[in-house]
Amino acid sequence: MKLLTFAVGLSLGLLPLATPAGTGPQVSPQTRQLHERLLVLDTHLDTPAYLAVPGFDITHRYHHHGSVFQVDLPRMWEGGLDGGFWVIYTPQGPRGETGNRDAQTHGLLRMNQIREMVATHPDAFEIALTADDAERIAAAGKRVVFISMENASPLASDPGLLAAYHRLGLRMLGITHVRNNDFGDSSTDTPEWGGLSPAGKQLVAEANRLGLVLDASHASDGVFDDLIALSKTPIILSHSGADAVFAHGRNRDDERLRALARQGGVIHVNAFAGYLIPGPDNPAHAAEIAALGERYGDRKQLSAERYAAYLQERDAIDAKHAVQRADFDDYMKHLLHILEVMGPDHVGIGADWDGGGGVVGLEDITSLPKITQALLDAGYGEQDIAKIWGGNLLRLLRQAQAAAVAEKAKP
Ligand SMILES: [Zn+2]
């Protein structure tokens, strides 16, 4: 899928610092070749949140030890990441008329920024509206830009806007973020609706009508159960983990994972450290980390040297308090457990890049071939790994869109 990458790089005048087979992590040449052959998609790229950061350039090659940015075009080539879902994330602000209007403006601005990124670099990116689009775009050596929404609050003031978002390219809809909203309960807030609200149930019906995939990551168990019951097509958890490995509201218990598999749905596994292992319960450590953060200010604005210095100081504080950071093995524990519970037809990768994801040994997208290697080591074959990296996701999209077409054709 990436044979043309180098040519695209040349045509952009963006010869990457490393070729696709370049400076990535140590995996065998066979693994690298397998990884290159596959369609590699991640279902939760929070990178659009950085598109408006002054100075951020998606075509510039950043380093994980010198900046907060985890996804850029040269590293997509290096990590063999063909693309995925680029997220319209809206922080949950105050609800009510003013807050909902602010969310509406925020959502539309973010949609514009994603479309602008693609329009500015048409040789490198293309918006995908269907599963076939994704296959075609990746085969042409370009990066696949599916668009999703995390937190449906931009629709709270006018749920009818969902049709407009759909026309602009939206193909996946997540109900909540870390707080409840007008559509339903969050997994990290006090239950308010007991699942989906009446407006949330209407929104689900409208999403089905349009052929969108519904996303239950961040939503409460009640919303998850409602989505399984109400959605006419299989749902997704775009970035979640296993409650059996680490009990946390953001993760799903095995029973629900089995229910998701029975419904035909898919979970894409998150690499957000705080949801993989217990955090340090150490006030002195927390106070020092907070003071460090204040001293350095907005990490997005730091020079490479300053950011590296920040990381060094952060690591020293962790070491002083014997705080263990989540690492690649912790990530694989969640992924392999979920694979065992649900099977390879229902699992994928949604690491939450640029949204807080990334752990020691899986710091940015250049490490993705390591996941392929670990899956091979665990006994999964090419067909399974192809489903995990993209096949399952495309199946979900095809099902959602085919059902919408069939519904429309009814007399
Ligand atoms: Zn999230």
Residues whose N, C-alpha, C, O or C-beta is under 5 A from the ligand:
A	BS01	ZN	none
